[in-house]
Amino acid sequence: MSKIAIIGSGITGVTTAHALLERGHSVVVLDRHRYAAMETSYANGGQLSASNAEVWNNGQTLMKGLKWMLRNDAPLLLNPLPSLHKYSWLGEFVSHIRHYRANTIATARLAIEARRHLFAIAEKEGIAFDLERRGILHIYRTKQDFEDAARVNRLLQEGGLDRRPVTPEEMRQIEPTVHGSYHGGFFTPSDATGDIHKFTRGLADACERRGVEFIFEAEVTDIEHRPDCVSLSWTTGEDGAAIERLEADAVIICAGVASRRFATLLGDRVNVYPVKGYSITVQLDDARSQDAAPTVSLLDDATKIVTSRLGRDRFRVAGTAEFNGENRDIRDDRVRPLIAWVEKLFPDVNTSRVIPWSGLRPMMPNLMPRVGAGKRPGVFYNTGHGHLGWTLSAATAEMVAETVHGWTTRNARPQ
């Protein structure tokens, strides 16, 4: 049995721990926070959305981004201040436009597979996470937006997704609470929503019961690659003075936006950029609001806003993409458009008690996760999932765990 260290206890780290556990490995997970799922896996949009598998590397995204640059409330916001990492990342992003079609189809296939694994994990481990399997409805106000979506839909269907166009009348049947005038929509009945924080914490608890060791409040400062092991060092305590070490047969980097720094320590280039997203959780404290909020998940393509219903008394609304480095500030001018969107589409929902949040999506320039081995033996990655970490995590965990399992089997030391 090999000992595998994982850095990061977000959704990718914990699903990876579970996948390794299922293959008989000893697993230890390190995280700088006090609990699992305290960064990007804390309060995202909640969608398990194969229907949102389109990668962003296309000309339309670039044109919209340029148009939105001077608007603080734009769905996509780029801080124009100079940054070598930001502009080199954007240059690579543009270079991957030629892979748009292939990457969108591949992402759809991966998302469908991930959904199957995630539902199986939840059932096996008995995890309650406000799962709603009511599908996701994409909404479009204009004929042009609908026709653009139809072109994307053909790629998603090629990836194996059952996603069909719906008329405004059918949209109202699917989700009668939505106000406004629409040209049409696309509905994916197999998509779902849930609370990523509840799922990740529940799975972490299940892993711990089955023998996974979690070391929290551990700020990993160094990773040393040795001929016979990988050695990790981290600081503990309020002043960070105490240093502890661990030796493992292999290490897997699942550290979100910090993955780039750890990869550099290991001689690899993993070019994740922190793309900030915002969410609000609307507390549905009265019966009128509970009845007026949608139960079917929505994606408003024009505003890039998504929703999920988390039980009877919570409504999650999320969106925006902000290129502003590792800035975690919650900006009022980015939160207010989310609240205004709720008030416009669901006027009977009381928005007097709203909890804002922001998180940093670890995004690769090609919008594809980095999964697999590094240059050095015993070094692996499962990171860079961008806006689809929740959606893709259960599949990429299986992929990296199988790769690690094969490597440890081939390189097992005699007992």
ABEGO torsion letter per residue (X at the ends): XBBBBBBEABAAAAAAAAAAAAAGBBBBBBBABABBGABAAABBAGBBBAAAABBABBAAAAAAAAAAAABAABABBBBABBBAAAAAAAAAAAAAAAAAAAAAAAAAAAAAAAAAAAAAAAAAAGBBAGBBBAEBBBBBABAAAAAAAAAAAAAAAAAGBBBBBBBAAAAAAABAABBEBBAEBBBBAABBBBBAAAAAAAAAAAAAAAGBBBBBGBBBABBBBBAABBBBBBBBEAAGABBBBBBBABBBBAAEAAAAAAAAAAGBBBBBBBBBBBBBBBBBABAAAAAABBABBBBBAAAGBBBBBBEAABBBBBEEBBBAEBBABBBAAAAAAAAAAAAAABAABBAABBBBBBBBBBBBAAGBBBBEBBABBGBBBBBGAEAAAAAAAAAAAAAAAAAAAAAAAAABBBX
